[in-house]
Amino acid sequence: MSPAPLVSIVIPTHNHARFLGEAIESALAQGSVAAEIIVVDDGSADDPAAVVSRYPGVRLIRQKNAGLAAARNTGWRAASGAFVVFLDADDRLLPGALEANLRLHSANPGCAFVYGRYRLISADGTVRKEPLLVPIGADPFASFLRGNAVGMHGTVMYRRGCLEASGGFDPALLACEDYDLYLRISRTHKVACGPEFIADYRMHGRNMSRRYPFMLDWALAALRRQRRAARGNPDYRQAYRDGIRTWKQYYAEQQLGRAWTEPTKRSIRDALLIGRRAPLLVAGMSYRALKRRLRRRR
């Protein structure tokens, strides 16, 4: 009889069969940790089953397209590991990722989840950037009110019991369902982070995270669900206000930068959409950017 898996790795996929094999192989290359791998096909039009069939022991679950949150819920509910990792089909785990996060859990008993660092990679797997770790503060809830300290969901390892008690991901959220979960869990549980690189976040033409007005709307929607919880604590109220501004500033910077460097109809339209959500902020940023450009032309 095979030993019970210590970690379950859930890989949701929707039309990402071209990357899926690499994601599965990165999960299989996790050394001595007893892990099960579950691929959830969320109504793909390509053929993830053909990819999964190349890897004996990897389990495939098919469902009608219901969105990323629902696919993740399907995966963890079918999982049997004491810990759960969610790896998007276009990303990959780094060698030793599971061992690193298990050590973090062992060193920080009682944590609902832990996370580490990640690398940004191109579609072909070339490393582009290594973002700095955003450490979790003494009060995890306050930290998440100020923004998403995790950065990449694939670096997170959940304790299964805490994930189950939380109810999992909310399918009503079309994006930022992971951020919503961090906020809900961190209100009542400890969180820890470590300096090890855990996963690679692949950037390609179909990343949802590059739809900046869309992502801003859902980040703010997740944060505003915590307005009542933040209201009774002065520190939380300030962290909540900081979070609203942080999200607006981050996505405004990303979108305006694209509009300057890629002045297409879509990028300009999206900049105007961001401007409606944060008019004073975008006006100030645009004015400063224009001044810098004029100064360089002199």
Secondary structure as UniProt FT lines:
FT   STRAND          7..13
FT   HELIX           17..28
FT   TURN            31..32
FT   STRAND          35..42
FT   HELIX           48..52
FT   TURN            53..54
FT   TURN            56..57
FT   STRAND          59..63
FT   HELIX           68..78
FT   STRAND          83..86
FT   TURN            89..90
FT   STRAND          92..93
FT   TURN            95..96
FT   HELIX           97..107
FT   TURN            109..110
FT   STRAND          111..121
FT   TURN            123..124
FT   STRAND          127..129
FT   HELIX           140..146
FT   HELIX           153..155
FT   STRAND          157..159
FT   HELIX           160..166
FT   TURN            171..172
FT   HELIX           177..186
FT   TURN            187..188
FT   STRAND          190..202
FT   TURN            205..206
FT   HELIX           208..210
FT   HELIX           212..224
FT   TURN            225..226
FT   HELIX           227..231
FT   HELIX           234..261
FT   HELIX           265..277
FT   HELIX           279..297
//
